[in-house]
Amino acid sequence: MFSKIKNLYTSYFKYEGNEQLTKLSIFFIIALDIFVLTVMNYGIDFQTKVIDNPKAAYSYDCRDTFNNPSDILSHTNYLYTRSDIPNIYDSIKKQELSKVCQTLFSKIEKVKSNIDFTEFKRDFISMSKEKQKIYKKLNTIRKNYNTELFEKMANNSGGNSIVKTRYFDLKNNYDLLVKQIESKKLSFEKNKHVQSLHTFVKSNKHIPELYKELIKNYYVKTRVLEIIFVLPIMLLFLYLSKKFLLEQKYIPHVLTKNLLIVSLIPLTISSCSLLYNYIPHIFIGKVIDFFYSLGVPVLAYYILAAVAILIGYFIILKIQKNDKIKREETKNNKLSFRINFNNNVCNNCLNKIDYFDMNFCPHCADELKVKCNHCDDLKIKSLKFCHNCGNS
């Protein structure tokens, strides 16, 4: 493992010419890689979570409200007391809201501005607590005394006792509180802004179903958006990396090659995720359904395996062909040779060799050394200076 890391450093970071990448330069390259990856992730996050996102157009609070229109008539509904969690996209998300959600939240704000919910809830809680307290006292009397007898005596207007008087005072207070609580609930329900909001929610009960339709294929859409976002950046870094390699500009080549690898990370993740979601769940499912209808479902798996092998075979052939073309283009490039020299591989066939002990590659017979014009000794071919006399 250590030798691989060392070879990677020697090949891509250590420059054998007039310039060298210092440790500080390497640190800044790594820092730049991390910064670019972070920015790309933020860009992908913004593209997929805010722009063209059904969850942004129909937020949870909005679509959940249309699921239960009757809840609007309750003053305890969380919509009247909710507070938004701060988000870096808050201002943009508000603009991305659908018109129906914007209207909904506007009507909710009218209700909140018309009714002092802090005071309303305080009064309601106070009355409810008092009602509960009286109820407990009434229960205590009912357990210890014959309340049925109290009521008969009251109907006949006869009899008198402190307990009986206490019982009926509590009962009257309890009934009064029940009426007051119901009256308070009714006053909220009959409020013109609450009624307007309730009517609006009932008339748009289709919103949850509409959201389900929009979100159905959104996972695939998200992966496609991620690929579209990253692909131009990746192609730009690929072009620049190859351009600088051919021009033998080492430092720009290293920089753009690192950024190319960084851009490939989110692109690879999104592409694999898209393929994994599409191939098993859609394509394979349809193939198996087709063969199942023919009565031979097992045959589908053999055919799928054969198709995968053929596709893989042609992809590998294409990769190898492109790699061969690329090697031919850069074979005589000094930078490419320097990288191969540092890795102790043949510049022609990439076979493992020893440049100091061998004169020819044992695999392809490519010449590794030529005669030096100054000392008549053999020097490494394509390197500028002779390792024996130091002359060019």
HELIX and SHEET records of a PDB file:
HELIX    1   1 PHE A    2  TYR A   12  1                                  11    
HELIX    2   2 LYS A   23  LYS A   49  1                                  27    
HELIX    3   3 PRO A   54  ALA A   57  1                                   4    
HELIX    4   4 TYR A   60  ASN A   67  1                                   8    
HELIX    5   5 PRO A   69  LEU A   73  5                                   5    
HELIX    6   6 TYR A   78  TYR A   80  5                                   3    
HELIX    7   7 ASP A   90  GLU A   96  1                                   7    
HELIX    8   8 LYS A   99  ASN A  114  1                                  16    
HELIX    9   9 PHE A  117  ASN A  144  1                                  28    
HELIX   10  10 THR A  147  ASN A  155  1                                   9    
HELIX   11  11 ILE A  162  GLU A  189  1                                  28    
HELIX   12  12 LYS A  192  LYS A  202  1                                  11    
HELIX   13  13 ILE A  207  LYS A  216  1                                  10    
HELIX   14  14 TYR A  218  LEU A  246  1                                  29    
HELIX   15  15 TYR A  250  TYR A  278  1                                  29    
HELIX   16  16 ILE A  279  PHE A  283  3                                   5    
HELIX   17  17 ILE A  284  LEU A  294  1                                  11    
HELIX   18  18 PRO A  297  THR A  330  1                                  34    
HELIX   19  19 LYS A  334  ASN A  342  1                                   9    
SHEET    1   A 2 LYS A 369  LYS A 371  0                                        
SHEET    2   A 2 LEU A 378  ILE A 380 -1                                        
END                                                                             
